[in-house]
Amino acid sequence: AVPHLEAAQFVESLLWRIPEESFMPHHISDCRSKEWVVITLQDKENVNQAPRLLNLCPSASSLLSGLEEIYDLYDES
């Protein structure tokens, strides 16, 4: 989960380039998706029924249902 479209586009560009020797299939979407990795601004619904959430938003996610693990960004800057 990302806070805005610019962040989604930045994360997407990283997933296209890093690591150089491989590619992680992904999709930017706020609607239901069957993709394994979805970059989303959505904080109310688990759009791809993922078991894990990497929350890059400045606040804790309200999405808890169906998740096994949540990774929150802890920014000390």
PADO-18975 format. One record per residue (C-alpha): x, y, z; chain; residue in three letters. Coordinates in nm, 3 decimals. Each point is the difference from the previous one (the first is absolute). Example, Ala and Ser with C-alpha at 12.3 -4.5 7.8 and 13.67 -1.06 7.14 Angstrom:
# residues 2
REC        xx        yy        zz   cadena   residuo
REC     1.230    -0.450     0.780        A       ALA
REC     0.137     0.344    -0.066        A       SER
# end
This chain:
# residues 77
REC        xx        yy        zz   cadena   residuo
REC     0.000     0.000     0.000        A       ALA
REC     0.129     0.345    -0.093        A       VAL
REC    -0.129     0.347     0.092        A       PRO
REC    -0.034     0.148    -0.352        A       HIS
REC     0.032    -0.072    -0.372        A       LEU
REC     0.354     0.140    -0.024        A       GLU
REC     0.115    -0.250     0.264        A       ALA
REC    -0.176    -0.283    -0.188        A       ALA
REC     0.178     0.096    -0.320        A       GLN
REC     0.337     0.017     0.180        A       PHE
REC    -0.045    -0.345     0.159        A       VAL
REC    -0.112    -0.137    -0.337        A       GLU
REC     0.314     0.134    -0.167        A       SER
REC     0.212    -0.177     0.264        A       LEU
REC    -0.181    -0.330    -0.055        A       LEU
REC     0.077     0.024    -0.374        A       TRP
REC     0.372     0.060     0.058        A       ARG
REC     0.112    -0.156     0.328        A       ILE
REC     0.142    -0.261     0.018        A       PRO
REC     0.148     0.024    -0.349        A       GLU
REC     0.010    -0.377    -0.055        A       GLU
REC    -0.371    -0.057     0.066        A       SER
REC    -0.345     0.155    -0.017        A       PHE
REC    -0.282     0.002     0.255        A       MET
REC    -0.340    -0.001    -0.173        A       PRO
REC    -0.217     0.275     0.146        A       HIS
REC    -0.289     0.234    -0.068        A       HIS
REC    -0.119     0.342     0.124        A       ILE
REC    -0.367    -0.026     0.093        A       SER
REC    -0.259     0.117     0.250        A       ASP
REC    -0.247    -0.263    -0.125        A       CYS
REC    -0.006    -0.376     0.048        A       ARG
REC     0.288    -0.172    -0.175        A       SER
REC     0.134    -0.353    -0.044        A       LYS
REC     0.359     0.125    -0.016        A       GLU
REC     0.234    -0.138     0.266        A       TRP
REC     0.150     0.347     0.069        A       VAL
REC    -0.227     0.305    -0.012        A       VAL
REC     0.107     0.357     0.071        A       ILE
REC    -0.306     0.178     0.134        A       THR
REC    -0.121     0.320     0.163        A       LEU
REC    -0.289    -0.205     0.141        A       GLN
REC    -0.011    -0.025     0.381        A       ASP
REC    -0.346    -0.150     0.042        A       LYS
REC     0.022    -0.324    -0.202        A       GLU
REC     0.262    -0.267    -0.063        A       ASN
REC    -0.028     0.034    -0.378        A       VAL
REC     0.187    -0.320    -0.086        A       ASN
REC    -0.069    -0.202     0.317        A       GLN
REC     0.370     0.015     0.085        A       ALA
REC     0.123    -0.158     0.323        A       PRO
REC     0.253     0.282     0.057        A       ARG
REC    -0.010     0.378    -0.015        A       LEU
REC     0.299     0.230    -0.045        A       LEU
REC    -0.141     0.331     0.123        A       ASN
REC     0.200     0.294    -0.136        A       LEU
REC    -0.257     0.253     0.121        A       CYS
REC     0.083     0.243     0.284        A       PRO
REC    -0.272    -0.144     0.224        A       SER
REC    -0.091    -0.352     0.110        A       ALA
REC    -0.229    -0.193    -0.231        A       SER
REC    -0.361    -0.060     0.100        A       SER
REC     0.006    -0.316    -0.211        A       LEU
REC     0.035    -0.303     0.229        A       LEU
REC    -0.242    -0.264    -0.126        A       SER
REC     0.162    -0.297    -0.174        A       GLY
REC     0.358     0.117     0.049        A       LEU
REC     0.263    -0.224     0.157        A       GLU
REC     0.265     0.273     0.020        A       GLU
REC     0.014     0.379    -0.028        A       ILE
REC     0.326     0.184    -0.055        A       TYR
REC    -0.022     0.371     0.087        A       ASP
REC     0.250     0.266    -0.099        A       LEU
REC     0.175     0.143     0.304        A       TYR
REC     0.156     0.327    -0.109        A       ASP
REC     0.242     0.158     0.246        A       GLU
REC     0.101     0.290    -0.225        A       SER
# end
